[in-house]
């Protein structure tokens, strides 16, 4: 199962308890949270969404032209951050990704605090 992670670039750059990769990547390796039922999950890409997110779809497309992707995960720092992102409704973003790329999009990456 090839996973593309997409995190909040602004959140990661400001360092609010998340440098952008260790919790998400660890969850994949440990098959924690949303990765628990995946057989042999592998991260094949890690994108940072940059406000207001205009390049996100083009960046997903670029990854998918070069690497097989089975699912996209929007990281916790995108979908569970406080304050919430003012640029996205994540249910709508999830639906748009699934419709355009024909693969599952999951909201969240881990159960760590």
N, C-alpha and C positions, 0 to 999 in steps of 0.2 A: 504494500500500500504506500504509494508515493504522496507525500504531504507537502503542500505549499502553505507556509505560514505568512500571515500578513499582520503586522503590528502597527501601532500608532507611533509614527516617527517623532511627533512632538513630545509625547509622553516619555518615550525612551531617551530622547536627547536631554530632557530636564532631569532625568534620574530619580523619578519618584518611586524608589524602591524596586526599580526594574531597569536593568541595563538593556533589556530587549531580547535576551535570548536564554538565560540560564534556566528559568522555570519552565518555559515552553519546551526547550530541547530536552530537559530532564524528564518532563512528562512523557514525551515520545519514547525515550529510551526505557523508562520504567513502565510504559503502557498504563499510565495513570489517567484518570478522568475520562475525557472523550476518546482517548486512544486505547482504552482498556480492551475493546473488542476487535481491534485491528490486528490482522495477522501480519507480522513483520513490518511495522511502520517505519518509514524512512523519510527524513526531511530532505527534500530536493531543492528547496528554495526558501528564502526568508526575505520578504519585501517589507519596506517601511512605507506606510501610507503618509503622504505629506499633505498638510492642509492646503486647500480644501479637498484633496483627494482626486483631482482631475486626472492624474496619470495612472491611477490604480488599475483601471481596466486595461490600458495599454501595456502596463508592466506585467500583469497576469498573462496577457496574450503573448508577450515576448518570451516569458518563461515556458509557456505551453508549446511554443514553436520549437523549443530546444530540448525540453525534458518532458517525459511522461508524468502527468499529474493526475492522481486519482481523487483527491479531495483538497479543498481549501479550508483552512481554519483561520478565522479572525481571532486574534489573540485576546487574552483577558484585558490587556492594557487598552484595547480598542473598545471592547463591548461591556466591560465592567468598571471602567475608570470613573472616578469621581473628581471633579465634575464631569458629566458625560460629554461626549463629542457633540459639538453644535453643528457639525457638517453632515452627519449621517443619521438616518434611521436604520439601524442594523438589520431589522427584519426585512426591510425593503432592499438593502444592499445584498443580503444573503440571497433573496429571491432573484435579484438581477444577475448575480454571479452564476447561480444555478441555471438560469434561463440561457444566458449567453454562452457559457462554457460547457454545459451539459454534464456537470459533475457536482457532487454534494458540497455544500458550504456549511461549515459548523461554526456556531457562535461559542467561542471559548477554547481554551487549550489546557487548563490544569485546574486542580482543586487545592493547590497550595495557597496559603494566606498571603 
